Amino acid sequence: MRKDPPSISSAPRPGPAYDPMDQIVQDLQNIQSFLSFIHDRPHDLEYVEKHLPKILSLRRTINHALDQLAGEPYSYATSRLHALKKENEAIFSYFEGAIGAINPLNIKELKKFVHACEKKISEFDGNLTP
C-alpha cells in the first residue's frame, strides 16, 4: 500500500502558535508535490483519486488563510489580498487543466498545465511575502 508523499501533510491547526502564512506555504507545497507526482506518474489514477479531493479543498483553505492576513501582524491591504486571491484562482485553473489532461492521457497538455501551474505557484509565493 502506498503512503502519502512526505510533503502532503496537514497544515498547522488554529491555536496560539497558528500562522496563516505557514498554512499557505504548506498548502502550496502540497499542491506542488501532487503536481510532481502526476507529472512523473500520470497513469497512477489510484493516487489521483485518493488525493484529488484534499488538493481541491486547498482552494478554499488558501482563500480563508488569505483573509486572515488582513489582521495583525500582517495587515495586508484589501487590494493586495484581492490580487492574491485572483492568483490562487489561476493556480487552480491550471491545476484543473492538468487533471483534465490525465484522463484521457495527453502528455503534451499535462506538461503544459503542470508547468504553468508551477510557474503561477512560484509567482504567488513571491507575491505573498512583502
Buried (B, 14 or more C-beta within 10 A) or exposed (E): EEEEBEBBEEBEEEEEEEBBBEBBBBBBBBBBBBBBBBBEEBEBBEBBEEBBEBBBEBBEBBBEBBEBBBEEEBEBEEEBBEBBBEBBEBBBEBBBBBBEBBEEEBEEBBBBBBBBBBEBBEEBBEEBEE
